[in-house]
Amino acid sequence: MIFAVTKSFIGILGASLALCVTARAQCPVDTVIIKGRVVENANAHSKVRVRLVYPKERPGESGEVDVEDGAFQIPVEFVTMQSSIFTNMPKRCGRKPRTVVITLLENDEESDQVLLDFAKNFKMVDASAYTLRSEVVLNGPH
């Protein structure tokens, strides 16, 4: 009887340990939150596209949002896991974009664009979110 309880306990302990190791191996998903406004002639067809760019000009996640009353806000999630050519190496969770490209689209054509350095222009506001240090201002069509 004691052997069966001990065997069950060891099985539960082993499964719990495996679950903890698996959960710990996962990297978090962080979010970049971009807020801004459009000056001069934002229209009903104005959109803002945000694209994350990683080192070596590797394209990353992106998102798009409509401009409403001259303002916009868009969250873009990104995975922090850094890829490695060595699959047996432990996961590293420090992946961050290098540049954030913010583009104003008027009737699906580029009207204005801002490139922001992630390290300089963003600050961490909680464990998984970054916001701009100051609002983005885009110029609408003249």
MARLUM-205074 format. One record per residue (C-alpha): z, x, y; residue in one letter. Coordinates in steps of 0.25 Angstrom, whole numbers, plus 5000, padded with zeros to 4 digits. Example, Ala and Ser with C-alpha at 12.3 -4.5 7.8 and 13.67 -1.06 7.14 Angstrom:
2
503150494982A/502950554996S/
//
This chain:
142
500050005000M/500450115010I/499150195006F/498250065009A/498950055023V/498850195026T/497350195022K/497150075031S/497850145042F/497050265041I/495750185040G/496150115053I/496550245060L/495250305056G/494450185061A/495150185074S/494950335076L/493450325074A/493450205084L/494150285094C/493250405092V/492050315093T/492550245106A/492850385112R/491550435109A/490850325118Q/490550365132C/490850265143P/489750185151V/489950215166D/489350135178T/488750175191V/488950065201I/487950065213I/488149985225K/487249985238G/486449905247R/485049895252V/484749905267V/483449855274E/482649735267N/483249725253A/482549605247N/482649505236A/481949605227H/482749725229S/483349795217K/484149925216V/483950015203R/484950115199V/484650225190R/485550335184L/484950475182V/485650585174Y/485550735174P/484150785171K/483550665178E/483850575165R/483750435169P/484850345166G/485350205167E/484850105178S/485049975184G/484449875194E/485049775203V/484549675214D/484949695228V/485749575233E/485949555248D/485649705251G/486649755241A/486749805226F/487649845216Q/487349895202I/488149955190P/487350055181V/488050095168E/487850225162F/488350295149V/489150415151T/488850485137M/488050615139Q/487050635128S/487050765120S/486050835111I/487250865102F/487550725095T/488850785089N/489450825102M/490550735108P/490050625118K/490150665133R/490350555142C/490050615156G/488550565158R/488350525173K/487150505181P/486750615190R/485950525200T/485950375203V/484550325208V/484650195216I/483350125219T/483050005228L/481849925223L/481149825231E/480149735223N/480249835212D/479849955221E/480750065225E/481250045240S/482350155241D/483050245231Q/484350325232V/484750435222L/486250465221L/486950585215D/487950515205F/489050625206A/489050615222K/488750475224N/489650405214F/491050395211K/491850345199M/492650215202V/493150195188D/493150255174A/491650205172S/491050175185A/490450245197Y/490050195211T/489350245223L/490150325233R/489450245244S/488450125243E/486950145241V/486050105253V/484650075249L/483550045259N/482649925257G/481149915261P/480849935275H/
//
